[in-house]
Amino acid sequence: MSTFWNVWIIGLTLINLILVTWVLFSNRKVAVSDDDDPENKTTGHTYDGIQEYDNPLPKWWFQLFVGTLIFTAIYLALYPGLGSWKGLLGWTSVNQLEREEQKAQEQFGGIYQELAAMPIEELAQDPRALKMGTRIFANNCAVCHGADGGGNYSFPNLTDNDWLYGGTPEAIKHTLVYGRMGNMPAFGPIIGEDNVQAAAEYVLSLSGLEHDAEKAKIGATVFTQNCAACHGAEGKGMQAVGAPNLTDDIWLYEGTAQNIRHTIRNGRANKMPAQQEMLREEKIHLLTAYVYSLSQDEE
């Protein structure tokens, strides 16, 4: 923080506190006459026939305000609040987080180490491990994949047995640790709009959806020349490159003719962020087991 803004914040804070204190104490005095005439006990202001008495604050109310000012002074001395002043306690949100993480590590470190030594297939059937994995998933993955792992538009369903990069424990852990970068190139400028339409009809036919048979015949040739290298000659996908299976009627971007044409024409880009910088190895191990367990009922 620059010197100017440091002084600016300190100045505004202290000036406001001084003004509030002055207003509080100045209103402890009654400015009007203290005789028995009711009219002399008012401020002279009238609102809809209601007169405002010129009485000081009740003692208890005044003392609460004074207590608040004392608390403020103590707080600003102990904690950051005046520009770059760090406070006598040296508190920061970072060191508080580190203390809490250290405390949690001391409390749960042994449990994590014990579970980290177990195979993922075994953890996937361990109620204690799954309970911990559920919480890790809820805090880090549910915002994209849904609370139940059922997926959302452009985010894969983790509860079925359809995997872009493989559903083995090793493949799932690799995805969590290093992330994934999905990229479907835009073919519109390469093959032209007519071929985009034809290829979309052929893709619809692969999964048994309603399609134009004549265009699909043309689209089959377009597919072989431009798409089979990733999706396979039969359109069943290739996990090595993250190309989805186009024959099972499971869609990342919905399987409508319009969306398929959009995908072919404009391409798609999707990213699964790496978790190795956000989660410790033990938590990734538990999370792998939980994700792996989600699809086991589908087998």
C-alpha positions as YAML, in Angstrom:
chain: A
units: angstrom
residues:
- id: 1
  name: MET
  ca: [0.00, 0.00, 0.00]
- id: 2
  name: SER
  ca: [1.35, 3.44, -0.94]
- id: 3
  name: THR
  ca: [2.09, 6.06, 1.72]
- id: 4
  name: PHE
  ca: [-0.76, 8.27, 0.46]
- id: 5
  name: TRP
  ca: [-3.45, 5.60, 0.82]
- id: 6
  name: ASN
  ca: [-1.99, 4.47, 4.12]
- id: 7
  name: VAL
  ca: [-2.28, 8.00, 5.55]
- id: 8
  name: TRP
  ca: [-5.68, 8.47, 3.89]
- id: 9
  name: ILE
  ca: [-7.21, 5.39, 5.55]
- id: 10
  name: ILE
  ca: [-5.69, 6.15, 8.95]
- id: 11
  name: GLY
  ca: [-6.81, 9.77, 8.76]
- id: 12
  name: LEU
  ca: [-10.40, 8.99, 7.76]
- id: 13
  name: THR
  ca: [-10.72, 6.33, 10.44]
- id: 14
  name: LEU
  ca: [-9.40, 8.48, 13.28]
- id: 15
  name: ILE
  ca: [-11.30, 11.60, 12.18]
- id: 16
  name: ASN
  ca: [-14.56, 9.66, 12.08]
- id: 17
  name: LEU
  ca: [-13.93, 8.21, 15.54]
- id: 18
  name: ILE
  ca: [-13.15, 11.67, 16.94]
- id: 19
  name: LEU
  ca: [-16.29, 13.16, 15.36]
- id: 20
  name: VAL
  ca: [-18.49, 10.35, 16.65]
- id: 21
  name: THR
  ca: [-17.03, 10.81, 20.14]
- id: 22
  name: TRP
  ca: [-17.61, 14.58, 19.99]
- id: 23
  name: VAL
  ca: [-21.24, 14.16, 18.86]
- id: 24
  name: LEU
  ca: [-21.86, 11.59, 21.60]
- id: 25
  name: PHE
  ca: [-20.53, 13.76, 24.45]
- id: 26
  name: SER
  ca: [-21.90, 17.06, 23.15]
- id: 27
  name: ASN
  ca: [-25.40, 15.62, 23.26]
- id: 28
  name: ARG
  ca: [-25.06, 14.82, 26.95]
- id: 29
  name: LYS
  ca: [-25.91, 18.46, 27.73]
- id: 30
  name: VAL
  ca: [-29.41, 20.00, 27.59]
- id: 31
  name: ALA
  ca: [-29.28, 23.27, 25.67]
- id: 32
  name: VAL
  ca: [-32.69, 24.67, 26.67]
- id: 33
  name: SER
  ca: [-34.01, 26.05, 29.93]
- id: 34
  name: ASP
  ca: [-34.60, 23.61, 32.74]
- id: 35
  name: ASP
  ca: [-37.74, 25.32, 34.12]
- id: 36
  name: ASP
  ca: [-41.19, 23.79, 34.36]
- id: 37
  name: ASP
  ca: [-42.51, 25.22, 31.09]
- id: 38
  name: PRO
  ca: [-43.02, 22.21, 28.76]
- id: 39
  name: GLU
  ca: [-42.36, 24.39, 25.73]
- id: 40
  name: ASN
  ca: [-38.87, 25.17, 27.06]
- id: 41
  name: LYS
  ca: [-38.07, 21.44, 27.29]
- id: 42
  name: THR
  ca: [-38.41, 20.87, 23.54]
- id: 43
  name: THR
  ca: [-36.08, 21.57, 20.63]
- id: 44
  name: GLY
  ca: [-38.80, 23.61, 18.94]
- id: 45
  name: HIS
  ca: [-39.16, 21.03, 16.15]
- id: 46
  name: THR
  ca: [-42.65, 19.74, 15.42]
- id: 47
  name: TYR
  ca: [-43.47, 16.80, 13.17]
- id: 48
  name: ASP
  ca: [-47.17, 16.22, 12.39]
- id: 49
  name: GLY
  ca: [-48.06, 17.75, 15.72]
- id: 50
  name: ILE
  ca: [-45.46, 15.74, 17.60]
- id: 51
  name: GLN
  ca: [-42.88, 17.79, 19.52]
- id: 52
  name: GLU
  ca: [-39.28, 16.66, 20.01]
- id: 53
  name: TYR
  ca: [-38.01, 16.85, 23.57]
- id: 54
  name: ASP
  ca: [-34.45, 18.00, 24.13]
- id: 55
  name: ASN
  ca: [-33.43, 15.19, 26.46]
- id: 56
  name: PRO
  ca: [-30.02, 13.58, 26.60]
- id: 57
  name: LEU
  ca: [-29.54, 9.89, 25.83]
- id: 58
  name: PRO
  ca: [-30.48, 7.49, 28.64]
- id: 59
  name: LYS
  ca: [-27.47, 6.69, 30.78]
- id: 60
  name: TRP
  ca: [-27.37, 3.00, 29.82]
- id: 61
  name: TRP
  ca: [-27.57, 3.86, 26.13]
- id: 62
  name: PHE
  ca: [-24.77, 6.42, 26.46]
- id: 63
  name: GLN
  ca: [-22.61, 3.87, 28.27]
- id: 64
  name: LEU
  ca: [-23.14, 1.33, 25.49]
- id: 65
  name: PHE
  ca: [-21.85, 3.87, 22.97]
- id: 66
  name: VAL
  ca: [-18.83, 4.62, 25.17]
- id: 67
  name: GLY
  ca: [-18.17, 0.89, 25.50]
- id: 68
  name: THR
  ca: [-18.29, 0.56, 21.71]
- id: 69
  name: LEU
  ca: [-15.71, 3.34, 21.31]
- id: 70
  name: ILE
  ca: [-13.42, 1.71, 23.88]
- id: 71
  name: PHE
  ca: [-13.76, -1.64, 22.11]
- id: 72
  name: THR
  ca: [-12.94, 0.05, 18.78]
- id: 73
  name: ALA
  ca: [-9.78, 1.62, 20.17]
- id: 74
  name: ILE
  ca: [-8.60, -1.71, 21.64]
- id: 75
  name: TYR
  ca: [-9.43, -3.57, 18.42]
- id: 76
  name: LEU
  ca: [-7.54, -1.11, 16.21]
- id: 77
  name: ALA
  ca: [-4.53, -1.38, 18.52]
- id: 78
  name: LEU
  ca: [-4.46, -5.19, 18.48]
- id: 79
  name: TYR
  ca: [-5.58, -5.98, 14.91]
- id: 80
  name: PRO
  ca: [-5.04, -4.54, 11.41]
- id: 81
  name: GLY
  ca: [-7.44, -1.70, 10.67]
- id: 82
  name: LEU
  ca: [-5.37, 1.46, 10.35]
- id: 83
  name: GLY
  ca: [-3.74, 1.37, 6.94]
- id: 84
  name: SER
  ca: [-0.62, -0.79, 6.98]
- id: 85
  name: TRP
  ca: [-0.63, -1.07, 10.78]
- id: 86
  name: LYS
  ca: [-0.35, -4.83, 11.51]
- id: 87
  name: GLY
  ca: [-1.62, -4.68, 15.07]
- id: 88
  name: LEU
  ca: [0.14, -5.57, 18.29]
- id: 89
  name: LEU
  ca: [-0.90, -9.24, 17.96]
- id: 90
  name: GLY
  ca: [0.45, -9.57, 14.43]
- id: 91
  name: TRP
  ca: [-2.75, -11.33, 13.33]
- id: 92
  name: THR
  ca: [-3.44, -12.08, 9.66]
- id: 93
  name: SER
  ca: [-6.03, -14.27, 8.00]
- id: 94
  name: VAL
  ca: [-3.18, -16.28, 6.50]
- id: 95
  name: ASN
  ca: [-1.50, -17.20, 9.78]
- id: 96
  name: GLN
  ca: [-4.89, -18.01, 11.32]
- id: 97
  name: LEU
  ca: [-5.64, -20.36, 8.42]
- id: 98
  name: GLU
  ca: [-2.22, -21.97, 8.81]
- id: 99
  name: ARG
  ca: [-2.82, -22.53, 12.55]
- id: 100
  name: GLU
  ca: [-6.21, -24.09, 11.86]
- id: 101
  name: GLU
  ca: [-4.74, -26.32, 9.14]
- id: 102
  name: GLN
  ca: [-1.96, -27.40, 11.48]
- id: 103
  name: LYS
  ca: [-4.49, -28.19, 14.20]
- id: 104
  name: ALA
  ca: [-6.58, -30.21, 11.75]
- id: 105
  name: GLN
  ca: [-3.49, -32.04, 10.53]
- id: 106
  name: GLU
  ca: [-2.56, -32.98, 14.09]
- id: 107
  name: GLN
  ca: [-6.11, -34.18, 14.75]
- id: 108
  name: PHE
  ca: [-6.76, -36.06, 11.52]
- id: 109
  name: GLY
  ca: [-3.29, -36.68, 10.08]
- id: 110
  name: GLY
  ca: [-3.11, -40.21, 11.46]
- id: 111
  name: ILE
  ca: [-6.45, -41.16, 9.95]
- id: 112
  name: TYR
  ca: [-5.49, -39.79, 6.53]
- id: 113
  name: GLN
  ca: [-2.18, -41.66, 6.58]
- id: 114
  name: GLU
  ca: [-3.92, -44.89, 7.51]
- id: 115
  name: LEU
  ca: [-6.44, -44.56, 4.67]
- id: 116
  name: ALA
  ca: [-3.80, -43.40, 2.19]
- id: 117
  name: ALA
  ca: [-2.03, -46.75, 2.62]
- id: 118
  name: MET
  ca: [-5.13, -48.69, 1.54]
- id: 119
  name: PRO
  ca: [-5.85, -49.58, -2.13]
- id: 120
  name: ILE
  ca: [-8.49, -47.45, -3.82]
- id: 121
  name: GLU
  ca: [-10.67, -50.46, -4.61]
- id: 122
  name: GLU
  ca: [-10.76, -51.27, -0.88]
- id: 123
  name: LEU
  ca: [-11.42, -47.67, 0.12]
- id: 124
  name: ALA
  ca: [-14.35, -47.57, -2.31]
- id: 125
  name: GLN
  ca: [-16.13, -50.05, -0.02]
- id: 126
  name: ASP
  ca: [-15.07, -48.53, 3.30]
- id: 127
  name: PRO
  ca: [-17.95, -46.48, 4.86]
- id: 128
  name: ARG
  ca: [-15.56, -44.27, 6.83]
- id: 129
  name: ALA
  ca: [-13.46, -43.47, 3.75]
- id: 130
  name: LEU
  ca: [-16.56, -42.80, 1.63]
- id: 131
  name: LYS
  ca: [-17.96, -40.44, 4.26]
- id: 132
  name: MET
  ca: [-14.74, -38.42, 4.20]
- id: 133
  name: GLY
  ca: [-14.61, -38.58, 0.41]
- id: 134
  name: THR
  ca: [-18.18, -37.29, 0.19]
- id: 135
  name: ARG
  ca: [-17.23, -34.15, 2.10]
- id: 136
  name: ILE
  ca: [-14.12, -33.55, -0.01]
- id: 137
  name: PHE
  ca: [-16.23, -33.96, -3.16]
- id: 138
  name: ALA
  ca: [-18.91, -31.60, -1.86]
- id: 139
  name: ASN
  ca: [-16.34, -28.89, -1.12]
- id: 140
  name: ASN
  ca: [-14.33, -29.16, -4.33]
- id: 141
  name: CYS
  ca: [-16.25, -30.95, -7.10]
- id: 142
  name: ALA
  ca: [-20.00, -30.66, -6.56]
- id: 143
  name: VAL
  ca: [-20.21, -27.13, -7.95]
- id: 144
  name: CYS
  ca: [-19.48, -28.55, -11.43]
- id: 145
  name: HIS
  ca: [-20.45, -32.23, -11.27]
- id: 146
  name: GLY
  ca: [-23.47, -31.85, -9.01]
- id: 147
  name: ALA
  ca: [-23.95, -32.88, -5.38]
- id: 148
  name: ASP
  ca: [-24.61, -36.48, -6.42]
- id: 149
  name: GLY
  ca: [-21.95, -36.57, -9.15]
- id: 150
  name: GLY
  ca: [-24.64, -36.75, -11.81]
- id: 151
  name: GLY
  ca: [-23.02, -34.03, -13.89]
- id: 152
  name: ASN
  ca: [-24.28, -30.87, -15.54]
- id: 153
  name: TYR
  ca: [-24.22, -29.37, -19.01]
- id: 154
  name: SER
  ca: [-20.56, -29.66, -20.19]
- id: 155
  name: PHE
  ca: [-19.56, -31.45, -16.95]
- id: 156
  name: PRO
  ca: [-19.46, -35.27, -17.10]
- id: 157
  name: ASN
  ca: [-21.76, -37.57, -15.15]
- id: 158
  name: LEU
  ca: [-19.56, -39.53, -12.73]
- id: 159
  name: THR
  ca: [-22.21, -42.04, -11.71]
- id: 160
  name: ASP
  ca: [-22.45, -43.99, -14.98]
- id: 161
  name: ASN
  ca: [-19.79, -46.18, -16.57]
- id: 162
  name: ASP
  ca: [-19.05, -43.87, -19.50]
- id: 163
  name: TRP
  ca: [-15.59, -42.28, -19.16]
- id: 164
  name: LEU
  ca: [-13.76, -39.85, -21.40]
- id: 165
  name: TYR
  ca: [-10.33, -40.80, -20.07]
- id: 166
  name: GLY
  ca: [-11.03, -44.14, -18.40]
- id: 167
  name: GLY
  ca: [-12.72, -45.12, -15.16]
- id: 168
  name: THR
  ca: [-9.94, -47.10, -13.53]
- id: 169
  name: PRO
  ca: [-8.60, -45.87, -10.18]
- id: 170
  name: GLU
  ca: [-5.33, -44.93, -11.89]
- id: 171
  name: ALA
  ca: [-7.07, -42.91, -14.63]
- id: 172
  name: ILE
  ca: [-9.33, -41.12, -12.15]
- id: 173
  name: LYS
  ca: [-6.41, -40.19, -9.90]
- id: 174
  name: HIS
  ca: [-4.43, -38.92, -12.91]
- id: 175
  name: THR
  ca: [-7.39, -36.70, -13.83]
- id: 176
  name: LEU
  ca: [-7.62, -35.32, -10.30]
- id: 177
  name: VAL
  ca: [-3.90, -34.71, -9.90]
- id: 178
  name: TYR
  ca: [-3.07, -33.25, -13.31]
- id: 179
  name: GLY
  ca: [-6.43, -32.15, -14.65]
- id: 180
  name: ARG
  ca: [-7.63, -32.59, -18.23]
- id: 181
  name: MET
  ca: [-7.89, -30.27, -21.21]
- id: 182
  name: GLY
  ca: [-10.62, -31.31, -23.62]
- id: 183
  name: ASN
  ca: [-10.52, -29.74, -27.06]
- id: 184
  name: MET
  ca: [-12.79, -30.39, -30.02]
- id: 185
  name: PRO
  ca: [-11.46, -28.37, -32.99]
- id: 186
  name: ALA
  ca: [-13.83, -26.25, -35.07]
- id: 187
  name: PHE
  ca: [-14.48, -27.98, -38.41]
- id: 188
  name: GLY
  ca: [-16.86, -25.39, -39.85]
- id: 189
  name: PRO
  ca: [-14.12, -23.43, -41.67]
- id: 190
  name: ILE
  ca: [-12.52, -26.70, -42.84]
- id: 191
  name: ILE
  ca: [-15.43, -28.74, -44.22]
- id: 192
  name: GLY
  ca: [-18.07, -26.07, -44.89]
- id: 193
  name: GLU
  ca: [-21.64, -25.72, -43.66]
- id: 194
  name: ASP
  ca: [-23.16, -28.39, -45.91]
- id: 195
  name: ASN
  ca: [-20.76, -31.00, -44.59]
- id: 196
  name: VAL
  ca: [-21.35, -29.79, -41.02]
- id: 197
  name: GLN
  ca: [-25.06, -30.52, -41.51]
- id: 198
  name: ALA
  ca: [-24.34, -33.91, -43.07]
- id: 199
  name: ALA
  ca: [-21.86, -34.95, -40.37]
- id: 200
  name: ALA
  ca: [-24.35, -33.98, -37.66]
- id: 201
  name: GLU
  ca: [-27.00, -36.22, -39.23]
- id: 202
  name: TYR
  ca: [-24.53, -39.11, -39.31]
- id: 203
  name: VAL
  ca: [-23.63, -38.58, -35.64]
- id: 204
  name: LEU
  ca: [-27.34, -38.62, -34.79]
- id: 205
  name: SER
  ca: [-27.67, -41.93, -36.61]
- id: 206
  name: LEU
  ca: [-24.82, -43.50, -34.62]
- id: 207
  name: SER
  ca: [-26.82, -43.28, -31.39]
- id: 208
  name: GLY
  ca: [-30.15, -44.23, -32.96]
- id: 209
  name: LEU
  ca: [-31.64, -40.75, -32.87]
- id: 210
  name: GLU
  ca: [-33.98, -39.34, -35.50]
- id: 211
  name: HIS
  ca: [-31.98, -38.19, -38.52]
- id: 212
  name: ASP
  ca: [-32.00, -37.45, -42.24]
- id: 213
  name: ALA
  ca: [-30.86, -40.70, -43.88]
- id: 214
  name: GLU
  ca: [-29.73, -39.08, -47.16]
- id: 215
  name: LYS
  ca: [-27.57, -36.50, -45.40]
- id: 216
  name: ALA
  ca: [-26.26, -39.17, -43.04]
- id: 217
  name: LYS
  ca: [-24.83, -41.11, -46.02]
- id: 218
  name: ILE
  ca: [-22.83, -38.07, -47.05]
- id: 219
  name: GLY
  ca: [-21.96, -37.42, -43.42]
- id: 220
  name: ALA
  ca: [-20.47, -40.91, -43.08]
- id: 221
  name: THR
  ca: [-17.77, -40.00, -45.61]
- id: 222
  name: VAL
  ca: [-17.16, -36.65, -43.92]
- id: 223
  name: PHE
  ca: [-16.87, -38.43, -40.57]
- id: 224
  name: THR
  ca: [-14.38, -40.97, -41.88]
- id: 225
  name: GLN
  ca: [-12.19, -38.27, -43.36]
- id: 226
  name: ASN
  ca: [-12.26, -35.81, -40.47]
- id: 227
  name: CYS
  ca: [-13.55, -37.38, -37.24]
- id: 228
  name: ALA
  ca: [-12.60, -41.06, -37.18]
- id: 229
  name: ALA
  ca: [-9.00, -40.33, -36.21]
- id: 230
  name: CYS
  ca: [-10.20, -39.36, -32.72]
- id: 231
  name: HIS
  ca: [-13.64, -40.91, -32.36]
- id: 232
  name: GLY
  ca: [-12.79, -44.19, -34.09]
- id: 233
  name: ALA
  ca: [-14.10, -45.64, -37.32]
- id: 234
  name: GLU
  ca: [-17.30, -46.74, -35.58]
- id: 235
  name: GLY
  ca: [-17.62, -43.56, -33.50]
- id: 236
  name: LYS
  ca: [-17.04, -45.37, -30.21]
- id: 237
  name: GLY
  ca: [-14.45, -42.87, -29.00]
- id: 238
  name: MET
  ca: [-10.86, -43.11, -27.82]
- id: 239
  name: GLN
  ca: [-10.03, -42.64, -24.15]
- id: 240
  name: ALA
  ca: [-6.38, -41.98, -24.99]
- id: 241
  name: VAL
  ca: [-7.33, -38.57, -26.42]
- id: 242
  name: GLY
  ca: [-10.54, -38.01, -24.46]
- id: 243
  name: ALA
  ca: [-12.77, -38.36, -27.54]
- id: 244
  name: PRO
  ca: [-16.29, -39.37, -26.43]
- id: 245
  name: ASN
  ca: [-18.26, -42.38, -27.58]
- id: 246
  name: LEU
  ca: [-20.90, -41.14, -30.04]
- id: 247
  name: THR
  ca: [-22.93, -44.36, -30.15]
- id: 248
  name: ASP
  ca: [-24.33, -44.56, -26.61]
- id: 249
  name: ASP
  ca: [-26.66, -41.54, -26.50]
- id: 250
  name: ILE
  ca: [-24.71, -40.02, -23.59]
- id: 251
  name: TRP
  ca: [-23.91, -36.40, -24.32]
- id: 252
  name: LEU
  ca: [-21.73, -33.82, -22.62]
- id: 253
  name: TYR
  ca: [-23.44, -30.94, -24.48]
- id: 254
  name: GLU
  ca: [-26.88, -32.54, -25.06]
- id: 255
  name: GLY
  ca: [-27.58, -34.68, -28.09]
- id: 256
  name: THR
  ca: [-29.85, -32.39, -30.09]
- id: 257
  name: ALA
  ca: [-29.22, -31.79, -33.78]
- id: 258
  name: GLN
  ca: [-28.63, -28.10, -33.08]
- id: 259
  name: ASN
  ca: [-26.01, -28.75, -30.39]
- id: 260
  name: ILE
  ca: [-24.23, -31.39, -32.44]
- id: 261
  name: ARG
  ca: [-24.01, -29.00, -35.40]
- id: 262
  name: HIS
  ca: [-22.69, -26.28, -33.08]
- id: 263
  name: THR
  ca: [-20.02, -28.63, -31.76]
- id: 264
  name: ILE
  ca: [-18.87, -29.67, -35.24]
- id: 265
  name: ARG
  ca: [-19.00, -26.13, -36.61]
- id: 266
  name: ASN
  ca: [-17.42, -24.20, -33.71]
- id: 267
  name: GLY
  ca: [-15.63, -26.86, -31.67]
- id: 268
  name: ARG
  ca: [-15.62, -27.19, -27.89]
- id: 269
  name: ALA
  ca: [-13.08, -26.45, -25.17]
- id: 270
  name: ASN
  ca: [-13.40, -27.85, -21.69]
- id: 271
  name: LYS
  ca: [-11.01, -27.92, -18.76]
- id: 272
  name: MET
  ca: [-10.83, -30.04, -15.64]
- id: 273
  name: PRO
  ca: [-8.50, -28.11, -13.26]
- id: 274
  name: ALA
  ca: [-5.63, -29.93, -11.59]
- id: 275
  name: GLN
  ca: [-6.18, -30.51, -7.89]
- id: 276
  name: GLN
  ca: [-2.60, -31.20, -6.81]
- id: 277
  name: GLU
  ca: [-2.07, -27.58, -5.78]
- id: 278
  name: MET
  ca: [-5.35, -27.46, -3.86]
- id: 279
  name: LEU
  ca: [-5.58, -30.83, -2.14]
- id: 280
  name: ARG
  ca: [-3.01, -32.92, -0.30]
- id: 281
  name: GLU
  ca: [-2.11, -36.33, -1.70]
- id: 282
  name: GLU
  ca: [-4.09, -38.11, 1.04]
- id: 283
  name: LYS
  ca: [-7.26, -36.22, 0.18]
- id: 284
  name: ILE
  ca: [-6.85, -36.88, -3.54]
- id: 285
  name: HIS
  ca: [-6.50, -40.58, -2.71]
- id: 286
  name: LEU
  ca: [-9.78, -40.51, -0.77]
- id: 287
  name: LEU
  ca: [-11.49, -38.44, -3.47]
- id: 288
  name: THR
  ca: [-10.37, -40.95, -6.11]
- id: 289
  name: ALA
  ca: [-11.94, -43.76, -4.11]
- id: 290
  name: TYR
  ca: [-15.20, -41.83, -3.73]
- id: 291
  name: VAL
  ca: [-15.45, -40.97, -7.45]
- id: 292
  name: TYR
  ca: [-14.57, -44.55, -8.35]
- id: 293
  name: SER
  ca: [-17.34, -45.82, -6.04]
- id: 294
  name: LEU
  ca: [-19.99, -43.68, -7.75]
- id: 295
  name: SER
  ca: [-20.00, -45.78, -10.92]
- id: 296
  name: GLN
  ca: [-19.54, -49.23, -9.41]
- id: 297
  name: ASP
  ca: [-23.29, -49.92, -9.23]
- id: 298
  name: GLU
  ca: [-23.44, -49.42, -12.99]
- id: 299
  name: GLU
  ca: [-21.23, -52.42, -13.68]
...
